[in-house]
Amino acid sequence: MFPIFDGHLDIAYNALHHDRDQTLPLNTLRARERAAPNTDGTPTVSLPEMRLGGVAACVATLYTRSRDPDDPRQAASRGQGDYASPLQAHADAAGQFAYYEALAAAGHVQLIRTRRELDDLWREHTSVSLPGRGEPQVGMIVMMEGADGIVEPAQVHAWHTRGVRVVSLVHGGVNVYA
């Protein structure tokens, strides 16, 4: 089977904001949510399902937003992952990245920081059918979906050093950048 690249997955957001252990099979996550009161939606992805589906790599998001609580247009659209200050959004993004780092440290995923790492991972996934080959990890290129996690432009370098490779200025509304 040819490996798949998924261009957008809110893995950490789902783990931290919806209490979904992304290392569990999807049917387990769905059963837990059916049994729990006040759940928010239906789980649609987990790492085991990605492996079963042949997903070699994905763009894994850091999804958070800061809103101006005094702007009625923004206050009306507040939801999970929306914060009243850029500092809160920054802390949420840092926590989501820490989740990706924890998944990588536990051997569940590989954080992709360079083209060479992506090429090597892709090659590993295309040769998985060779005898003696184990199951390769799912690769994750980390994207900040909306730059709300960046409190000031000077932090861009720190986020890059940590492993963020894509930043969109805005996602789903107005922020301090756009």
Secondary structure, DSSP 8 states (H G I E B T S, - for coil): ---EEEEEE-HHHHHHHS---TTS-HHHHHHHHHHSTT--S-----HHHHHHTTEEEEEEEEE-EE--TT-HHHHTT--TTEESSHHHHHHHHHHHHHHHHHHHHTTSEEE--SHHHHHHHHHHHHTTTSTT-----EEEEEEEESGGG-SSGGGHHHHHHHTEEEEES-SSS--S--
